[in-house]
Amino acid sequence: MSGNGKKRTPLVAERRYPAGSTGKTPAPKKKAASSRTKRRKAAPKRSKPTGPIGWLLLPFRWAVRIIWAVSWRLGLVTALIIGGFSLYFASQMPAMEELIDGRTRGSVTMTDLTGEVFAWRGDQFGGMVRAESVSPHLHNAVVATEDKRFYRHLGISPRGIASAIRINLREGRGPLSGHGGSTITQQTAKLLCLGVPFDPTKWESEADYEADCRRTSLRRKAREAVFALGMELAYSKQDILTIYLNRSYLGAGSRGFEAAAQRYFGVSAAEVDPAQAAMLAGLLTAPSTNAPTRNLERAQNRAAIVIGLMEEQGYLSTQEAMNAIANPATLSESAQQDSGGFFADWVMESGPEFFTRDTTEDVIIRTTLDQDIQAAAEEALISVFENEVREGSEAQAAIVVMSADGAVRAMVGGRNISATGAFNRATQALRQTGSAFKPFIYAAALDLGMSPYAMVDDAPTCWQRRGSRDWCPENYDRTFKGPVTLIQALAESRNIPAIIVSEDVGRELVRNVANGFGVEGDLAAGPALALGVSESTLIEMTGAFAGILNGGSAVTPYGLTDLRIQGDDTLLMDATGAGIGERVIREDAARQLTWMMTKVVEEGTGRRARIDGWQVAGKSGTTNGARDAWFIGFTGDYVTGVWMGYDDNRPLSGVTGGGLPATIWHETMVRVLADRSPTPLPMIAPPEPAATGLLQSEGGQIVDNDILDVLDLIVNN
């Protein structure tokens, strides 16, 4: 079978073995090499450097290996340190609600006599808002403007930081100057001063504290980043955004978006539309500069940029964006009231310090201010200076309008009507009163029973003084009219009769009457007392004339009506009935004096103050060299005082109290009394006596040599 020479078919058993196998039991194989041996064999042999280039690259390869070995270890250690500090900061974070209002001082909101808000002092906090409760437009505007990747990062954005550094270097600034590349979380960390609380022993004020918190350095930026990571661990994104929305400063004393929305637009942060939301978000970069109360056009331009970002990121459709740009946000009516600053400052100074300047509560003060009268006074002052004062003049003026009980209705402390915290010439400037003082002399005489028709000799008169030539005062017109009535003497502001009457009734009584009506300070001791050489403020003098209008009772000028804590209707102060004080002169004497003072306006030095259809009483006053010019007058409703002069006491050029001050008074009161029915003055016209004696003076000796310098003044008008 096997020798036929043919190729046979392999047996089945033979198919079980590979070709070449004998079919016998295979010899035992050698033990397999271990996996370690396999790996060692599998690893390629490191080639030795060959040639000169290989040997030159060898140190470089070693350096790379060393750097890599050190770097990843340092990175790991740094990551562990950052993580540790972040966990520490996270463990120290208080409840989110405790971080909403970071102020240590309170605020003051002032309303006028109708309850309308007109002024704010201190940082206003409108109440807590949440990221999920504000207007969606506001939420989106803030995220689009400040941190478009807010919901995608862990508190820091390396891409944003790199971009900011590139922009700063390209614009020629330092890498950390200008754009910061900070996320909303980092900005919130900075608003929290990285967890460092305000310490009054370390910082003089909150402003210094916040300025220190805003300082930028590499060390502070590193800590800020770690603190931000800690915030991300401790709070949700919505919590972080809530803190940010409440603590951000947005200009004009607004702390937080609720306060800003109320301040600028008179609406809640939950109600703002896209244009308003964009304007608010645009304030975050430069709140004081971009505040719409400071420059509305600039605020609107910035808002347009924010609207573009909102459209670009899909928060607004093209049509919505176009509509928001075409109809930019504007200020509410109350926010447009850029007035009453001098009055508000006065209320803050005159009110209790613990509820005004140093309050730790949010206080609401209702005041006596009438915004229509305030606007009238401001418009009058601007109009007169624009039309009747030479261009470039540095002369100043002040106006006070009050009711007969001393309630101040308007106050202008200088030509910069929008100023706050500025020198208030209505309340702070002590100036000589000139002939505006003379009504107190005649008030004393009438209170003693002297008739307005009493005769006084307007003739040259001299008073002696020790060691010097006699003092011989003159009238403004340098003429003498001989015997005149008290009526004529007051109307024409004659100096000699005023001195004679003052000497006759007694200087002490004149001082008492002036003091009783509220003219305080050191009144002159000699005969020159009658010529108004003593100093007073405009508000004091206006209040004194209010005492004449109300029938002879003293008044204390006041602006605060009541005071309460925000959110609590309990009145902590109530000024009802305030202002009226003790009687100074008899009522009939005050009524007769009022009648005499109408002659000043009808026939004398105050003719520019006349108003058709109205009874007006008043008195002008001008001091030596026209350094001070006054006109104070009243109708049946209001007393208004006007002062004009230079801050440095330079003489006015061609100005007397019966000139520009009377014109300002007239322009103010024409506006105030518009659309009102004339109110008669409470006055008595005394019967004219058949005959009266002549009051004369032969002069006398001046005892007080301290006032010799002022006795040579020719006080006029």
Buried (B, 14 or more C-beta within 10 A) or exposed (E): EEEEEEEEEEEEEEEEEEEEEEEEEEEEEEEEEEEEEEEEEEEEEEEEEEEEEEEEEEEEEEEEEEEEEEEEEEEEEEEEEBEEBBBEBBEEBEEBEEBBBBBEBBBBBBBBBEEEBBBBBBBBBBBBBBBEBBBEBBBBBBBBBBBBEBEEBEBBBEEBBEEBBEBBEEEEEEBBEBBBBBBBBBBBBBBBBBBEEBEEEEBEEBEEBBEEBEEEEEEBBEBBBBBBBBBBBBBEBEBBBBBBBBBBBBBBBBBBBBBBBBBBBBBBBBBBBBBBBBBBBBBBBEBEEBBBBBEBEBBBEBBBBBBBBBBEEEBBEEEBBEBBBEEBBBBBEBBEBEBBBBBBBBBBEBBBEEBBBEBEBBBBBBBBBBBBBBBBBBBBBBBBBEEEBEEEEEBBBBBBBBBBBBBBBBBBBBBEBEBBEBBBBBBBBEBBBBBBBBBBBBBBBBBBEBBBBBBBBBBEBBBEBEEEEEBEBBBBEEEBBEBBBBBBBBBBBBBBBBBBBBBBBEBEBBBBBBBBBBBEEEBBBBBBBBBBBBBBBBBBBBBBBBBBBBBBBBBBBBBBBBBBBBEEEEBEBEBEEBBBBEBBBBBBBBBBBBBBBBBBBBEBBBBBBBBEEBBBBBBBBBBBEBBBBBBBBBBBBBBBBBBBBBEEEEBBEEBBBBBBBBBBBBBBBBBBBEEEEBEEBBBBEBEEEEEBEEBEBEBBEBEBEEBBEBBEBBBBB
